[in-house]
Structure formats: structure tokens, C-alpha cells
Amino acid sequence: MTLAPLTRPARLRPGARIAVVSPSGPVPAERLDAGLDVLRGWGLVPVEAPHARDVHPELDYLAGTDEARARDLQEAWCDPSVDAVICARGGYGVQRMVDLVDWAAMRAAGPKVFIGYSDITVLHEAFARRMGLATLHGPMVGTETFLKDPDTQESLRATLFEPDSVRTLGLPSARVLVPGRARGITYGGCVSLLAADIGTPYARTSADGGLLLIEDTTEDPYNIDRILTQLLRAGALDGVSGVACGSWAGCGPYEEVRAVLVDRLGPLGVPVVEELGFGHGPTALTIPLGVPAVLDAPADGGPAALTVEVPALV
């Protein structure tokens, strides 16, 4: 099935209520508190989910039980007073709770803004596949990047309040790996999570008409090779129109990572851009998922960029 544009939620205005959930790993209290202060400084009203600060009693890499994390997301989404939902952090755990969510109830509640990245990739895919909803691959309030990097904060703030002003996306570091120009519907996220979704209910079976965004962290080059090879062998990249790569923090010497990207993605015969500036790096730009966009990878050495054809939010 060819990817099509997804329903875009409404932009935010001062006074909007934004729920903070922890669907994956636990968040340090001091980071969460600092992140909530940033949101308040933007004129938003953050609302903590009941289990946002929980730690699982036995598995301390989880922010509470699977049932509690799923319930927090569902209740926040179905609360008519909530305008947006942002994740506190990633880590691990969404795969354990995603099928505990009542997606029919979520659909009935209507579209809202949803923000996160890393392990949250699984939820981005769920919102796209089960709800037909565009989401934001963006920073989370309890992460160091969000707290310390002004460009990361401004990218999210502008996307939430002034989405028309952030239509061309990418840092000056963006470079061409494979030249060309492609149009498609943005999707993707943390590439290891995309691979882990293969074979599960609602997983994509092709990328026809899609512009793929990928990044990851602490995966050795051979692991990135394995992940991309799995996606290729499964046919999950069939029909992809272009690939935009973000950061590969902690993945070893970047020259080795680049060699893997060229080797695995080059034979697709589509434009590929590297270091666009999203994901686990020192700057995490907000990238809308589920919207039509154009990927420019000029052969003449000009600047590479991703340009969304519509604002991320209506």
C-alpha cells in the first residue's frame, strides 16, 4: 500500500494543556522538573500523568508496569482537556505496552499532538498505522538535549506554535550521500525499533511512497548493517523514495557508520542525505512524520535539506 498523508492535529496556543507521559524508561526527577519549567515558559500548562515518575519494582529500566504506562497514555489522550502529549524520555518499554492500549478509544478521542523519539518510534508507527495520525519526531522533556540545547528547544517550540515557519528542516551539517531529489510521505525514527517491529501486528510491509528518516544510538557499525539488512530482506524498504539520516551518537567512528549507510542504502537507487540533525545527537530537530515532503540531495554540493510541503500542524 502506498503511503498517504496522515491527519494533522491542530497547532498549540498559549494556555494549551500538554500531558507528560513515560511510556518507556524512568526519568530522573530533576530533569523532568527542569523540562516542565521550559514548557511553562512557553505558556503551556504541563500535566503529569499519574505514573510519569514511576520505576518498575523489579525491572528498573521500566517506568512502572506495562499496564500503568499504557493506561497513562490512553487516559491522557482521551482527556478532552488535553491538547498534546509529550514523552518524558525514551529508553525501552514501548513494545511491552503498545498492544495494551485501546486504540479504538484513542481514535474516538480525535487527533492531538504527539511528541517523542528513540523508543517512542514504536508509538509513532502505531499512531500512523492504527490511527492515521501525523506525529512529531521531536525532543522529550526529560532529556539532556532538550534541557541544554537552544536549537532543539526552538525547533520544537516553533513547530508547536508557528509550524509555517519551520518548513525547511536540517542543520548545516547535512550532506549528500547519494544525490537526487525525492518526494514522499515522511516516516521512520530509531532504525533498530523499525527493525524490531517487523513481524508484529500492524508492521509495515513496504515503504512505497515513503521518505524514510532513520537514526540510532550506541549501535556498532556491524549492528547497523544487520538492522538495515533485516529491513531490506523483509522488503520493508521496497518502494522507498528517499532516505534522510540523522545522528548516530555512540555508534563508533562515523566514517565506519557512513560506509555501512552507503553500502546498504546506496543500492536502493534513491537520494540519501546524512547528518540532517534529528535523533540522539547534540541537536534534535523536530521532524513531522506522516506529511508530504521533498528531500533535496544536490549533486553539485549544494545544501541538503528536507522540506515539508505542508505545516506540521494545522
C-alpha positions in Angstrom: 0.0 0.0 0.0 1.4 3.4 -1.0 1.9 5.8 1.9 -0.5 8.7 2.0 -0.6 11.9 4.0 -2.0 11.4 7.5 -4.3 13.6 9.6 -2.5 16.6 11.1 -3.5 17.8 14.6 -4.0 21.4 15.5 -1.2 23.7 16.5 -0.9 24.8 20.1 -1.7 28.2 21.6 -0.6 29.7 24.9 -2.6 28.0 27.7 -2.7 24.7 25.9 -2.6 21.7 28.3 0.2 19.2 27.4 0.3 15.8 29.1 3.6 14.3 30.1 3.9 10.5 29.9 6.6 8.0 30.5 5.8 5.0 28.2 9.4 3.6 28.3 12.1 4.1 30.8 12.1 6.1 34.1 13.1 9.7 34.0 15.3 11.5 36.6 13.1 13.8 38.7 15.4 16.8 38.4 15.4 16.5 34.6 11.6 16.2 34.4 11.2 19.2 36.7 13.5 21.3 34.5 11.7 20.2 31.4 8.3 21.1 32.8 9.7 24.6 33.6 10.7 25.0 29.9 7.1 24.1 28.8 5.7 26.6 31.3 8.0 29.2 29.9 6.4 28.7 26.5 2.9 29.4 28.0 1.9 25.7 28.1 0.3 24.0 31.1 2.0 20.7 31.6 0.0 17.9 33.2 1.9 14.9 34.6 0.4 11.5 34.1 -0.1 9.6 37.4 2.8 7.2 36.7 5.2 9.6 34.9 7.7 9.3 37.7 7.3 5.6 38.4 10.0 3.0 38.4 9.1 -0.7 38.0 9.5 -2.5 41.3 11.6 -5.3 39.8 12.7 -4.2 36.3 14.2 -0.8 37.0 14.7 0.0 33.3 10.9 0.5 33.0 8.9 3.5 34.2 6.4 1.4 36.1 4.3 -1.5 35.0 3.3 -2.1 31.4 -0.4 -1.7 32.3 0.2 1.6 34.1 2.3 3.1 31.3 -0.4 2.1 28.7 -3.1 3.5 30.9 -1.3 6.8 31.3 -1.0 7.3 27.6 -4.6 6.3 26.9 -6.1 8.4 29.7 -4.1 11.4 28.7 -5.1 11.1 25.1 -8.8 10.6 25.9 -8.9 13.5 28.3 -10.7 16.2 26.3 -8.9 19.0 28.2 -5.5 17.8 26.9 -4.3 19.3 23.7 -1.0 17.4 23.3 1.0 14.5 24.7 4.8 14.6 25.1 7.0 11.8 26.3 9.4 12.3 29.2 12.2 10.1 27.8 12.8 7.0 25.7 14.8 4.0 26.8 13.0 0.7 26.5 9.5 -0.5 27.1 7.0 0.7 24.5 7.0 -2.7 22.8 5.7 -4.2 26.0 2.8 -1.8 26.4 1.7 -0.8 22.8 -0.8 -3.6 22.5 -2.3 -2.9 25.9 -3.6 0.5 24.6 -7.2 0.7 23.5 -6.6 2.1 20.0 -10.3 2.3 19.2 -10.8 4.6 22.2 -7.8 6.7 21.2 -9.2 7.1 17.6 -12.6 8.1 19.0 -10.9 10.8 21.1 -9.7 12.6 17.9 -6.3 14.0 16.8 -3.8 15.6 19.1 -0.2 16.5 19.0 2.2 13.6 20.0 5.9 14.1 20.5 8.9 11.8 21.2 11.7 9.8 19.6 14.0 6.9 20.3 12.0 4.0 21.8 8.9 6.2 21.1 9.4 5.2 17.4 7.1 2.2 18.1 4.3 4.6 19.1 4.9 6.8 16.1 4.3 3.7 13.9 1.3 2.8 16.0 -0.3 6.3 15.6 0.4 6.2 11.9 -0.8 2.6 11.3 -3.6 2.3 13.8 -4.9 5.9 13.9 -3.8 7.5 10.6 -2.3 10.4 12.6 0.7 12.5 11.9 3.1 12.9 14.8 6.3 14.8 15.7 9.7 13.1 15.9 11.0 15.5 18.5 12.8 16.0 21.8 11.4 14.8 25.1 11.2 17.0 28.2 13.4 14.9 30.5 16.4 14.6 28.2 19.7 16.5 28.4 19.5 17.6 24.8 16.1 19.3 25.3 17.4 20.9 28.5 20.8 22.1 27.2 20.4 22.9 23.5 18.7 26.1 22.5 18.3 25.0 18.8 16.5 21.8 20.0 14.1 23.8 22.1 13.4 26.4 19.5 12.8 23.8 16.8 10.1 22.2 19.0 8.6 25.5 20.2 8.3 26.8 16.6 6.8 23.6 15.3 4.1 23.6 18.1 3.2 27.3 17.8 4.4 28.5 14.4 4.6 25.4 12.2 4.5 27.5 9.0 8.0 29.0 10.0 9.8 25.6 10.1 9.1 24.1 6.7 12.7 23.6 5.6 14.5 21.2 8.0 18.1 20.3 8.5 21.3 21.6 10.1 24.3 23.0 8.1 26.0 19.6 8.8 23.6 17.9 6.3 25.4 16.4 3.4 24.7 14.3 0.4 25.4 10.5 0.4 23.5 9.7 -2.7 22.4 12.6 -4.9 19.0 13.2 -6.2 15.6 14.7 -5.4 12.7 12.8 -4.0 9.1 13.4 -2.8 7.3 11.2 -0.3 5.5 10.9 3.0 7.8 11.1 6.0 8.0 8.2 8.4 10.6 6.4 10.5 12.6 7.1 13.6 15.1 4.9 15.5 16.1 2.3 13.0 16.6 -0.6 15.4 13.0 -0.1 16.6 11.7 -0.1 13.0 13.5 -3.5 12.5 12.2 -4.8 15.8 8.6 -4.1 14.6 8.9 -6.4 11.7 6.5 -9.4 12.0 4.4 -7.7 14.7 0.7 -6.7 14.2 0.3 -3.5 12.0 4.0 -3.5 10.9 4.8 -2.0 7.6 5.4 -4.5 4.7 6.7 -1.9 2.3 7.8 1.7 2.1 6.1 2.6 -1.2 5.9 6.3 -1.5 7.7 7.0 1.8 10.6 9.2 2.7 12.4 7.3 5.4 14.0 9.0 8.4 16.5 6.9 10.4 18.9 7.4 13.2 20.1 5.4 16.3 22.4 5.4 19.2 25.0 3.0 20.7 24.8 0.6 17.9 28.1 -0.6 16.5 28.5 -0.3 12.7 28.0 -4.1 12.2 24.8 -3.8 14.2 23.6 -1.0 11.9 24.5 -3.3 9.0 22.4 -6.1 10.5 19.5 -3.8 11.2 19.4 -2.4 7.7 19.9 -5.8 6.1 17.0 -7.1 8.1 14.8 -4.3 6.8 16.0 -4.9 3.2 15.5 -8.7 3.4 12.0 -8.2 4.8 11.0 -5.9 2.0 10.3 -3.1 4.4 12.3 -0.6 2.3 10.6 -1.7 -1.0 9.4 1.4 -2.9 11.1 4.0 -0.6 11.6 7.3 -2.4 14.5 8.6 -0.3 16.3 8.3 3.0 17.3 11.1 5.4 19.7 10.1 8.2 20.0 11.8 11.5 22.6 11.3 14.3 24.4 8.1 15.1 25.6 9.0 18.6 27.9 6.4 20.3 27.8 4.2 17.2 31.6 4.2 16.7 33.8 6.2 14.3 31.4 7.9 11.9 33.5 7.0 8.9 32.6 3.4 9.6 28.9 4.2 10.0 28.9 6.1 6.8 30.5 3.2 4.9 27.6 1.0 6.2 25.0 3.5 5.1 26.5 3.8 1.6 26.8 0.0 1.3 23.3 -0.8 2.5 21.3 2.2 1.2 23.2 3.1 -1.9 21.9 0.1 -4.0 18.3 1.4 -3.4 19.0 4.0 -6.1 17.3 6.8 -4.2 18.6 10.1 -2.7 20.2 9.7 0.7 21.2 12.6 3.0 23.3 12.2 6.1 23.5 14.2 9.4 20.3 16.1 8.9 20.2 16.9 12.7 17.5 14.8 14.3 17.7 12.0 16.9 20.2 11.3 19.7 22.8 13.9 18.7 23.7 17.2 20.4 20.8 18.9 18.5 17.5 17.1 18.0 15.4 19.0 15.4 11.7 18.3 15.4 10.6 16.5 12.2 6.9 15.9 11.3 6.0 12.3 10.4 3.2 11.5 8.1 3.4 14.6 5.9 4.4 15.1 2.3 7.9 16.3 1.9 10.8 16.8 -0.6 14.3 15.6 0.1 17.0 17.6 -1.8 20.4 15.9 -2.2 22.1 18.1 -4.8 24.8 16.5 -6.9 26.7 19.9 -7.2 27.5 20.0 -3.5 24.7 22.4 -2.6 23.0 22.3 0.8 20.9 19.1 1.5 17.6 19.6 3.2 14.2 18.2 3.9 11.3 20.5 3.1 7.8 19.6 4.3 5.1 20.7 1.8 2.5 21.5 4.5 3.0 22.8 8.0 3.4 20.0 10.6 0.2 21.2 12.4 -2.9 22.8 11.1 
